Structures are given as C-alpha cells and as structure tokens.
C-alpha cells in the first residue's frame, strides 16, 4: 500500500470512528441499562450495513430487517435505529427466542451469546440465505458466522469472507481492510 493508500485508509478509519462516536452519543439517551460495549456494538451493526451489498432480489424489499436471536443485550437501544435507513429502506427490528422463528425478512441477524450451544446448527440453517450473520461469541466466524465482533482493548471484527459469498453478500474493501479474515471450518 503506497503513501496515498495509507492516508486514505487512516482517513476512512478516522471517519468511521467519528461517525460511531456521534451515533453512540445519540443512542446513549435511550440506553438505560446497556453497557458501553453494547452501545458501541449497536452502532456497529448499523454502520456495517453501509459496507455490505445484498443480492439484487433483496434490494427491492421495502424494509430492512434487523433481527436479534436469543437474549437481547441491547435492551431497547436498537429501536432507535428504526428512524434510520439502510439502502433507502426503513429499518424494522425483530426479536426471536427460537431459531426456527427467524423469518425471511431478516437481512441482518445478531446471534446472541445465549445461543452458543446451538450456534453451528443455526449458522448451517442460514447458510446460502442472503443474511448477514453477526455475533460476539468466541469462534463465531470460525463456525460459519459472517462477522464476529471481538472485544479487548478495543472492539474489532473478524469476517468469514467465504460464508459471506455463500450467502450472496459482497463486503466492501474498506471494511475488509479493517478486519481479520477467517475461513469456515466446514
């Protein structure tokens, strides 16, 4: 990567961090019991959608389904995203306890840690569907999840590019440059 490429990369990183900071502060008012980690992760869920392209047949949908499967660590925070749009589509938030209840109207599914014991079968059921699967349990992307949010000194992410392709999703290069790329253990 040349000097201009590095400058562009750092500029993009700066704008992503700036955007997330502003989004977190706007979401913070409605996030009573939500940890600062999940405030950031809620903002990341929204921001990630800007770097993913769904298949053409999904782009005609009127609503973008943002779904949570299992325990909801976000409290009511995600509802504040319903005032925003993804690719000109209104966001609608759905919550599911059972994986069998996840509907076809989910474009992004955050799979809660509470579903860790069933993760492999859940991800296998969503394989090949135009769904961006996101989770924060350890090994999520290794087991076939598309994006794993990681924690530590800072929140990062791993991307399973093979599973993204199998699900018909295209992930933009700037996001791939910020991520750790993993392969499924299928």
C-alpha positions in Angstrom: 0.0 0.0 0.0 1.5 3.3 -1.1 1.5 6.6 0.9 -1.7 7.8 -0.7 -3.3 4.4 0.1 -2.2 4.6 3.8 -3.6 8.2 4.0 -6.9 7.1 2.5 -7.0 4.1 4.9 -6.4 6.2 8.0 -8.8 8.9 6.8 -11.5 6.2 6.4 -10.7 4.8 9.9 -10.9 8.3 11.4 -14.3 8.9 9.8 -15.7 5.6 10.9 -14.6 6.3 14.5 -16.0 9.8 14.3 -19.3 8.5 13.0 -19.5 5.8 15.6 -18.8 8.3 18.4 -21.6 10.6 17.2 -24.0 7.7 16.8 -23.2 6.3 20.2 -23.8 9.7 21.8 -27.2 10.0 20.0 -28.1 6.5 21.1 -26.9 6.9 24.7 -30.0 8.8 25.8 -32.2 5.7 25.3 -29.8 3.1 26.6 -30.7 2.8 30.2 -29.0 -0.5 31.4 -27.0 -1.2 28.3 -23.2 -1.5 28.7 -21.0 0.9 26.8 -19.7 -2.2 24.9 -23.2 -2.9 23.6 -23.9 0.7 22.8 -20.9 0.6 20.5 -21.9 -2.8 19.1 -25.4 -1.4 18.3 -23.8 1.5 16.4 -21.5 -1.0 14.6 -24.5 -3.1 13.5 -25.9 -0.1 11.7 -22.5 1.0 10.3 -21.6 -2.4 9.0 -24.7 -2.3 6.7 -23.1 0.5 4.8 -20.3 -1.8 3.7 -22.4 -4.8 2.7 -24.2 -5.3 -0.6 -27.1 -7.8 -0.6 -28.2 -9.7 -3.8 -30.3 -7.8 -6.3 -33.5 -9.6 -5.4 -33.2 -8.4 -1.8 -32.7 -4.8 -2.9 -36.3 -4.5 -3.9 -37.6 -5.1 -0.4 -39.2 -2.1 1.3 -38.0 -2.8 4.8 -34.6 -3.8 6.2 -35.0 -6.5 8.9 -32.5 -6.1 11.8 -33.0 -9.2 13.9 -31.7 -10.4 17.3 -31.8 -14.1 18.0 -31.6 -15.2 21.7 -31.1 -12.9 24.7 -31.2 -9.2 23.8 -28.1 -7.5 25.2 -29.1 -4.2 23.6 -32.3 -3.6 25.7 -34.3 -1.0 23.7 -31.3 0.6 22.0 -31.9 -1.0 18.6 -35.3 0.6 18.3 -33.6 4.0 18.0 -32.2 2.7 14.7 -35.7 2.4 13.3 -35.6 6.1 12.5 -32.7 5.4 10.1 -32.5 3.7 6.7 -30.3 1.1 5.1 -30.1 1.5 1.3 -33.3 3.7 1.3 -35.2 1.0 3.3 -36.7 1.6 6.7 -35.2 -0.5 9.5 -37.5 -2.7 11.4 -36.2 -4.5 14.5 -37.3 -8.1 15.3 -36.5 -10.3 18.3 -36.6 -14.1 18.3 -36.0 -16.6 21.1 -36.1 -19.7 18.8 -34.0 -20.0 15.7 -36.9 -21.7 13.9 -38.9 -18.5 14.2 -36.3 -16.4 12.3 -38.1 -15.1 9.2 -37.0 -14.5 5.7 -37.4 -10.7 6.3 -34.2 -10.7 8.4 -31.4 -9.1 6.4 -29.0 -8.9 9.4 -29.3 -11.4 12.3 -27.3 -10.7 15.5 -27.0 -14.1 17.2 -26.7 -13.7 21.0 -24.2 -15.5 23.2 -27.2 -17.3 24.7 -27.4 -19.3 21.5 -23.8 -20.5 21.7 -24.8 -24.2 22.3 -26.8 -24.1 19.1 -24.6 -21.9 17.0 -23.3 -24.4 14.5 -26.8 -25.6 13.5 -28.2 -22.0 13.4 -25.5 -20.9 11.1 -25.9 -24.0 8.9 -29.7 -23.2 8.6 -28.8 -19.7 7.5 -26.1 -20.8 5.1 -26.9 -19.8 1.5 -29.5 -17.3 2.5 -29.0 -13.5 1.9 -28.5 -12.8 5.6 -25.6 -11.0 7.3 -25.0 -13.1 10.5 -23.2 -11.2 13.3 -22.3 -12.4 16.7 -19.8 -11.7 19.5 -19.2 -15.2 20.9 -15.7 -16.5 20.6 -15.2 -18.5 17.4 -18.4 -17.2 15.8 -16.8 -16.6 12.4 -14.8 -19.8 12.5 -18.1 -21.7 12.8 -19.6 -20.0 9.8 -20.9 -16.6 11.0 -20.2 -13.8 8.6 -19.0 -11.1 11.1 -17.7 -11.7 14.6 -17.4 -8.7 16.8 -14.4 -9.1 19.1 -13.6 -7.3 22.3 -10.4 -6.5 24.1 -8.7 -3.1 24.4 -11.0 -2.1 21.5 -13.8 -3.6 19.5 -12.7 -5.2 16.3 -14.2 -7.8 14.0 -13.4 -10.9 12.0 -15.0 -11.6 8.7 -15.7 -15.0 7.2 -15.5 -14.0 3.5 -16.3 -17.5 2.2 -19.6 -17.6 4.1 -20.4 -14.0 3.0 -20.0 -15.1 -0.6 -22.1 -18.3 0.0 -24.8 -16.0 1.4 -24.7 -13.8 -1.7 -23.2 -10.8 0.2 -20.5 -8.5 -1.1 -18.4 -6.8 1.5 -16.7 -3.6 0.6 -12.9 -3.5 0.5 -12.5 -0.7 3.2 -14.3 -3.0 5.7 -12.2 -6.0 4.7 -9.0 -4.0 5.3 -10.1 -3.2 8.9 -11.0 -6.9 9.6 -9.2 -10.1 10.3 -10.3 -12.6 7.5 -11.1 -16.1 8.6 -12.2 -19.3 6.8 -15.0 -21.6 8.0 -14.2 -25.0 9.4 -17.0 -26.6 7.3 
